[in-house]
Amino acid sequence: MKFLTTCLLLLACTVAHAQQTVNDRIFDKHHQLKLSVMAQLDPVNPGWDLSYEFQYAKRWASQVNYTWLTDHILAYATNRGEPPYISLEGRRIGIEQKFFYPEKRSVRVREYFGLNLNYLETRTVSKPDLKSKLEPGVFIPPAGTRSTDRYVFSTNFKFGFEIPLWRGFLLDMSGGPGIKYREVTNTYSNPDITEALVEWDILNRYNPTKEWTGTFTFDIKIGYMF
Protein backbone atom coordinates (compact mmCIF):
# COMPACT_ATOMS: atom_id res chain seq x y z
CA MET A 1 0.00 0.00 0.00
CA LYS A 2 2.81 2.35 0.92
CA PHE A 3 4.54 1.44 -2.34
CA LEU A 4 1.36 2.18 -4.36
CA THR A 5 0.88 5.49 -2.55
CA THR A 6 4.47 6.45 -3.24
CA CYS A 7 4.09 5.60 -6.92
CA LEU A 8 0.87 7.61 -7.18
CA LEU A 9 2.53 10.61 -5.53
CA LEU A 10 5.52 10.39 -7.87
CA LEU A 11 3.18 10.11 -10.86
CA ALA A 12 1.14 13.08 -9.66
CA CYS A 13 4.29 15.18 -9.19
CA THR A 14 5.54 14.18 -12.65
CA VAL A 15 2.23 15.10 -14.32
CA ALA A 16 2.07 18.40 -12.45
CA HIS A 17 5.64 19.26 -13.43
CA ALA A 18 5.00 18.27 -17.05
CA GLN A 19 1.81 20.33 -17.14
CA GLN A 20 3.65 23.33 -15.72
CA THR A 21 6.37 22.86 -18.32
CA VAL A 22 3.79 22.83 -21.12
CA ASN A 23 2.10 25.92 -19.75
CA ASP A 24 5.30 27.90 -19.25
CA ARG A 25 7.15 26.91 -22.39
CA ILE A 26 6.74 29.00 -25.55
CA PHE A 27 8.81 26.93 -27.97
CA ASP A 28 11.70 24.50 -27.59
CA LYS A 29 13.96 26.84 -29.58
CA HIS A 30 14.41 30.33 -28.21
CA HIS A 31 15.89 32.28 -31.15
CA GLN A 32 14.04 33.49 -34.25
CA LEU A 33 15.01 35.31 -37.43
CA LYS A 34 12.07 36.74 -39.38
CA LEU A 35 11.35 38.61 -42.60
CA SER A 36 8.27 40.80 -42.92
CA VAL A 37 5.99 40.21 -45.90
CA MET A 38 3.94 43.38 -45.41
CA ALA A 39 6.95 45.74 -45.48
CA GLN A 40 7.54 44.91 -49.13
CA LEU A 41 3.91 45.74 -49.97
CA ASP A 42 3.78 49.08 -48.12
CA PRO A 43 2.84 51.77 -50.70
CA VAL A 44 4.30 54.63 -48.59
CA ASN A 45 7.33 53.08 -46.88
CA PRO A 46 8.38 50.02 -48.90
CA GLY A 47 11.44 48.13 -47.77
CA TRP A 48 13.06 44.98 -46.42
CA ASP A 49 12.33 44.33 -42.75
CA LEU A 50 14.45 41.83 -40.79
CA SER A 51 13.82 41.05 -37.12
CA TYR A 52 15.41 38.95 -34.38
CA GLU A 53 13.44 37.57 -31.43
CA PHE A 54 14.76 36.02 -28.24
CA GLN A 55 12.33 34.11 -26.00
CA TYR A 56 13.18 33.90 -22.31
CA ALA A 57 11.68 33.79 -18.81
CA LYS A 58 9.03 31.24 -19.78
CA ARG A 59 6.37 33.52 -21.35
CA TRP A 60 8.40 36.58 -22.28
CA ALA A 61 10.17 37.51 -25.51
CA SER A 62 11.95 40.58 -26.88
CA GLN A 63 12.22 41.47 -30.55
CA VAL A 64 14.31 44.02 -32.46
CA ASN A 65 13.88 44.87 -36.11
CA TYR A 66 15.59 46.94 -38.79
CA THR A 67 13.97 48.02 -42.05
CA TRP A 68 15.91 49.20 -45.07
CA LEU A 69 13.48 51.54 -46.81
CA THR A 70 13.92 51.59 -50.57
CA ASP A 71 11.87 51.92 -53.74
CA HIS A 72 13.78 49.13 -55.50
CA ILE A 73 10.99 46.64 -54.80
CA LEU A 74 7.79 47.51 -56.64
CA ALA A 75 6.74 50.35 -58.95
CA TYR A 76 4.06 52.22 -57.03
CA ALA A 77 1.72 54.66 -58.72
CA THR A 78 -0.48 57.54 -57.61
CA ASN A 79 -4.10 57.98 -58.58
CA ARG A 80 -2.90 59.78 -61.73
CA GLY A 81 -1.00 56.70 -62.82
CA GLU A 82 2.47 58.21 -62.52
CA PRO A 83 5.33 57.04 -60.27
CA PRO A 84 5.32 59.10 -57.06
CA TYR A 85 9.01 58.53 -56.38
CA ILE A 86 12.17 59.41 -58.19
CA SER A 87 14.03 57.87 -55.29
CA LEU A 88 13.33 56.80 -51.72
CA GLU A 89 15.78 55.81 -49.03
CA GLY A 90 15.64 55.54 -45.28
CA ARG A 91 15.44 53.24 -42.31
CA ARG A 92 13.11 52.13 -39.55
CA ILE A 93 14.30 50.74 -36.21
CA GLY A 94 12.00 49.05 -33.74
CA ILE A 95 11.88 47.13 -30.47
CA GLU A 96 9.01 45.04 -29.14
CA GLN A 97 8.26 43.32 -25.86
CA LYS A 98 5.96 40.29 -25.98
CA PHE A 99 4.01 38.43 -23.32
CA PHE A 100 2.67 35.03 -24.38
CA TYR A 101 -0.79 34.18 -23.10
CA PRO A 102 -0.73 31.24 -20.62
CA GLU A 103 -2.17 28.10 -22.17
CA LYS A 104 -3.86 25.38 -20.12
CA ARG A 105 -3.07 22.75 -22.70
CA SER A 106 -0.41 22.01 -25.27
CA VAL A 107 -1.23 23.95 -28.46
CA ARG A 108 0.72 24.80 -31.58
CA VAL A 109 -0.64 28.33 -31.97
CA ARG A 110 0.74 30.65 -29.30
CA GLU A 111 -1.11 33.91 -28.65
CA TYR A 112 0.69 36.97 -27.33
CA PHE A 113 0.30 40.62 -26.41
CA GLY A 114 2.98 43.06 -27.50
CA LEU A 115 4.10 46.65 -27.07
CA ASN A 116 6.44 48.05 -29.71
CA LEU A 117 8.32 51.29 -30.31
CA ASN A 118 9.47 52.43 -33.76
CA TYR A 119 11.55 55.25 -35.19
CA LEU A 120 11.48 56.01 -38.93
CA GLU A 121 13.47 58.46 -40.99
CA THR A 122 13.33 58.68 -44.75
CA ARG A 123 14.02 61.04 -47.65
CA THR A 124 11.90 60.94 -50.79
CA VAL A 125 12.74 62.77 -54.00
CA SER A 126 9.63 63.21 -56.14
CA LYS A 127 7.96 65.26 -58.84
CA PRO A 128 5.35 67.45 -57.12
CA ASP A 129 1.81 67.95 -58.35
CA LEU A 130 1.79 71.18 -60.37
CA LYS A 131 -1.05 73.29 -61.72
CA SER A 132 -0.15 72.37 -65.30
CA LYS A 133 -1.67 68.93 -64.67
CA LEU A 134 -5.02 70.57 -63.99
CA GLU A 135 -4.74 73.25 -66.70
CA PRO A 136 -2.71 71.77 -69.56
CA GLY A 137 -1.44 74.28 -72.08
CA VAL A 138 -2.34 77.27 -69.91
CA PHE A 139 0.49 77.18 -67.39
CA ILE A 140 4.11 76.33 -68.14
CA PRO A 141 5.52 74.59 -65.05
CA PRO A 142 9.05 75.22 -63.79
CA ALA A 143 11.41 72.26 -63.83
CA GLY A 144 12.61 70.76 -60.59
CA THR A 145 12.09 68.19 -57.87
CA ARG A 146 10.94 68.07 -54.29
CA SER A 147 12.86 66.44 -51.41
CA THR A 148 10.73 65.32 -48.50
CA ASP A 149 12.23 64.43 -45.13
CA ARG A 150 9.98 62.47 -42.77
CA TYR A 151 10.59 61.53 -39.14
CA VAL A 152 8.10 59.33 -37.30
CA PHE A 153 8.01 58.04 -33.73
CA SER A 154 5.28 55.48 -33.03
CA THR A 155 4.12 53.02 -30.41
CA ASN A 156 1.51 50.29 -30.80
CA PHE A 157 -0.24 47.81 -28.54
CA LYS A 158 -0.52 44.55 -30.45
CA PHE A 159 -2.18 41.17 -30.32
CA GLY A 160 -0.68 38.34 -32.33
CA PHE A 161 -0.07 34.66 -33.05
CA GLU A 162 3.08 32.65 -33.59
CA ILE A 163 2.41 29.44 -35.52
CA PRO A 164 5.09 26.76 -36.12
CA LEU A 165 4.96 25.52 -39.70
CA TRP A 166 7.58 22.93 -40.67
CA ARG A 167 11.13 22.10 -39.61
CA GLY A 168 11.69 25.24 -37.57
CA PHE A 169 9.85 27.67 -39.83
CA LEU A 170 7.04 29.74 -38.34
CA LEU A 171 4.42 32.34 -39.14
CA ASP A 172 4.04 35.46 -36.99
CA MET A 173 0.89 37.59 -37.47
CA SER A 174 0.08 40.64 -35.36
CA GLY A 175 -1.77 43.94 -35.39
CA GLY A 176 -3.05 46.66 -33.15
CA PRO A 177 -3.72 50.38 -32.57
CA GLY A 178 -1.29 53.03 -31.46
CA ILE A 179 -0.17 56.65 -31.71
CA LYS A 180 2.58 58.35 -33.68
CA TYR A 181 4.31 61.69 -34.04
CA ARG A 182 5.01 62.84 -37.62
CA GLU A 183 7.33 65.58 -38.77
CA VAL A 184 7.45 66.31 -42.50
CA THR A 185 9.49 69.01 -44.27
CA ASN A 186 9.93 69.83 -47.96
CA THR A 187 12.74 71.47 -49.92
CA TYR A 188 12.72 72.28 -53.65
CA SER A 189 15.51 72.25 -56.20
CA ASN A 190 13.85 75.23 -57.91
CA PRO A 191 12.27 77.88 -55.64
CA ASP A 192 9.78 78.79 -58.40
CA ILE A 193 8.07 75.43 -57.93
CA THR A 194 6.39 76.63 -54.74
CA GLU A 195 4.21 79.09 -56.73
CA ALA A 196 3.09 76.34 -59.11
CA LEU A 197 2.16 73.72 -56.52
CA VAL A 198 -1.28 72.21 -56.24
CA GLU A 199 -2.41 73.06 -52.71
CA TRP A 200 -3.62 69.58 -51.81
CA ASP A 201 -2.05 66.15 -51.60
CA ILE A 202 -4.56 63.31 -51.76
CA LEU A 203 -2.31 60.75 -50.08
CA ASN A 204 -1.02 63.24 -47.45
CA ARG A 205 2.50 61.92 -47.98
CA TYR A 206 4.33 65.17 -48.54
CA ASN A 207 2.28 67.82 -46.74
CA PRO A 208 4.55 69.63 -44.24
CA THR A 209 3.35 68.91 -40.73
CA LYS A 210 4.22 68.36 -37.09
CA GLU A 211 1.44 66.36 -35.51
CA TRP A 212 0.33 63.55 -33.22
CA THR A 213 -2.11 61.14 -34.81
CA GLY A 214 -3.53 57.65 -34.46
CA THR A 215 -2.17 54.64 -36.27
CA PHE A 216 -2.91 50.97 -36.79
CA THR A 217 -0.32 48.36 -37.66
CA PHE A 218 -0.66 44.91 -39.21
CA ASP A 219 2.23 42.64 -40.06
CA ILE A 220 2.93 39.11 -41.28
CA LYS A 221 6.38 37.66 -40.79
CA ILE A 222 7.95 34.41 -41.98
CA GLY A 223 10.69 33.18 -39.68
CA TYR A 224 13.00 30.39 -38.64
CA MET A 225 13.59 29.13 -35.09
CA PHE A 226 16.96 27.89 -33.92
C-alpha positions in Angstrom: 0.0 0.0 0.0 2.8 2.4 0.9 4.5 1.4 -2.3 1.4 2.2 -4.4 0.9 5.5 -2.5 4.5 6.5 -3.2 4.1 5.6 -6.9 0.9 7.6 -7.2 2.5 10.6 -5.5 5.5 10.4 -7.9 3.2 10.1 -10.9 1.1 13.1 -9.7 4.3 15.2 -9.2 5.5 14.2 -12.7 2.2 15.1 -14.3 2.1 18.4 -12.5 5.6 19.3 -13.4 5.0 18.3 -17.1 1.8 20.3 -17.1 3.6 23.3 -15.7 6.4 22.9 -18.3 3.8 22.8 -21.1 2.1 25.9 -19.8 5.3 27.9 -19.3 7.1 26.9 -22.4 6.7 29.0 -25.5 8.8 26.9 -28.0 11.7 24.5 -27.6 14.0 26.8 -29.6 14.4 30.3 -28.2 15.9 32.3 -31.2 14.0 33.5 -34.3 15.0 35.3 -37.4 12.1 36.7 -39.4 11.4 38.6 -42.6 8.3 40.8 -42.9 6.0 40.2 -45.9 3.9 43.4 -45.4 7.0 45.7 -45.5 7.5 44.9 -49.1 3.9 45.7 -50.0 3.8 49.1 -48.1 2.8 51.8 -50.7 4.3 54.6 -48.6 7.3 53.1 -46.9 8.4 50.0 -48.9 11.4 48.1 -47.8 13.1 45.0 -46.4 12.3 44.3 -42.8 14.5 41.8 -40.8 13.8 41.1 -37.1 15.4 38.9 -34.4 13.4 37.6 -31.4 14.8 36.0 -28.2 12.3 34.1 -26.0 13.2 33.9 -22.3 11.7 33.8 -18.8 9.0 31.2 -19.8 6.4 33.5 -21.4 8.4 36.6 -22.3 10.2 37.5 -25.5 12.0 40.6 -26.9 12.2 41.5 -30.6 14.3 44.0 -32.5 13.9 44.9 -36.1 15.6 46.9 -38.8 14.0 48.0 -42.0 15.9 49.2 -45.1 13.5 51.5 -46.8 13.9 51.6 -50.6 11.9 51.9 -53.7 13.8 49.1 -55.5 11.0 46.6 -54.8 7.8 47.5 -56.6 6.7 50.4 -59.0 4.1 52.2 -57.0 1.7 54.7 -58.7 -0.5 57.5 -57.6 -4.1 58.0 -58.6 -2.9 59.8 -61.7 -1.0 56.7 -62.8 2.5 58.2 -62.5 5.3 57.0 -60.3 5.3 59.1 -57.1 9.0 58.5 -56.4 12.2 59.4 -58.2 14.0 57.9 -55.3 13.3 56.8 -51.7 15.8 55.8 -49.0 15.6 55.5 -45.3 15.4 53.2 -42.3 13.1 52.1 -39.5 14.3 50.7 -36.2 12.0 49.1 -33.7 11.9 47.1 -30.5 9.0 45.0 -29.1 8.3 43.3 -25.9 6.0 40.3 -26.0 4.0 38.4 -23.3 2.7 35.0 -24.4 -0.8 34.2 -23.1 -0.7 31.2 -20.6 -2.2 28.1 -22.2 -3.9 25.4 -20.1 -3.1 22.8 -22.7 -0.4 22.0 -25.3 -1.2 24.0 -28.5 0.7 24.8 -31.6 -0.6 28.3 -32.0 0.7 30.7 -29.3 -1.1 33.9 -28.6 0.7 37.0 -27.3 0.3 40.6 -26.4 3.0 43.1 -27.5 4.1 46.6 -27.1 6.4 48.0 -29.7 8.3 51.3 -30.3 9.5 52.4 -33.8 11.5 55.2 -35.2 11.5 56.0 -38.9 13.5 58.5 -41.0 13.3 58.7 -44.8 14.0 61.0 -47.7 11.9 60.9 -50.8 12.7 62.8 -54.0 9.6 63.2 -56.1 8.0 65.3 -58.8 5.4 67.4 -57.1 1.8 68.0 -58.4 1.8 71.2 -60.4 -1.0 73.3 -61.7 -0.2 72.4 -65.3 -1.7 68.9 -64.7 -5.0 70.6 -64.0 -4.7 73.2 -66.7 -2.7 71.8 -69.6 -1.4 74.3 -72.1 -2.3 77.3 -69.9 0.5 77.2 -67.4 4.1 76.3 -68.1 5.5 74.6 -65.0 9.0 75.2 -63.8 11.4 72.3 -63.8 12.6 70.8 -60.6 12.1 68.2 -57.9 10.9 68.1 -54.3 12.9 66.4 -51.4 10.7 65.3 -48.5 12.2 64.4 -45.1 10.0 62.5 -42.8 10.6 61.5 -39.1 8.1 59.3 -37.3 8.0 58.0 -33.7 5.3 55.5 -33.0 4.1 53.0 -30.4 1.5 50.3 -30.8 -0.2 47.8 -28.5 -0.5 44.5 -30.5 -2.2 41.2 -30.3 -0.7 38.3 -32.3 -0.1 34.7 -33.0 3.1 32.6 -33.6 2.4 29.4 -35.5 5.1 26.8 -36.1 5.0 25.5 -39.7 7.6 22.9 -40.7 11.1 22.1 -39.6 11.7 25.2 -37.6 9.8 27.7 -39.8 7.0 29.7 -38.3 4.4 32.3 -39.1 4.0 35.5 -37.0 0.9 37.6 -37.5 0.1 40.6 -35.4 -1.8 43.9 -35.4 -3.0 46.7 -33.2 -3.7 50.4 -32.6 -1.3 53.0 -31.5 -0.2 56.6 -31.7 2.6 58.3 -33.7 4.3 61.7 -34.0 5.0 62.8 -37.6 7.3 65.6 -38.8 7.5 66.3 -42.5 9.5 69.0 -44.3 9.9 69.8 -48.0 12.7 71.5 -49.9 12.7 72.3 -53.6 15.5 72.2 -56.2 13.8 75.2 -57.9 12.3 77.9 -55.6 9.8 78.8 -58.4 8.1 75.4 -57.9 6.4 76.6 -54.7 4.2 79.1 -56.7 3.1 76.3 -59.1 2.2 73.7 -56.5 -1.3 72.2 -56.2 -2.4 73.1 -52.7 -3.6 69.6 -51.8 -2.0 66.2 -51.6 -4.6 63.3 -51.8 -2.3 60.8 -50.1 -1.0 63.2 -47.5 2.5 61.9 -48.0 4.3 65.2 -48.5 2.3 67.8 -46.7 4.5 69.6 -44.2 3.3 68.9 -40.7 4.2 68.4 -37.1 1.4 66.4 -35.5 0.3 63.5 -33.2 -2.1 61.1 -34.8 -3.5 57.7 -34.5 -2.2 54.6 -36.3 -2.9 51.0 -36.8 -0.3 48.4 -37.7 -0.7 44.9 -39.2 2.2 42.6 -40.1 2.9 39.1 -41.3 6.4 37.7 -40.8 7.9 34.4 -42.0 10.7 33.2 -39.7 13.0 30.4 -38.6 13.6 29.1 -35.1 17.0 27.9 -33.9 
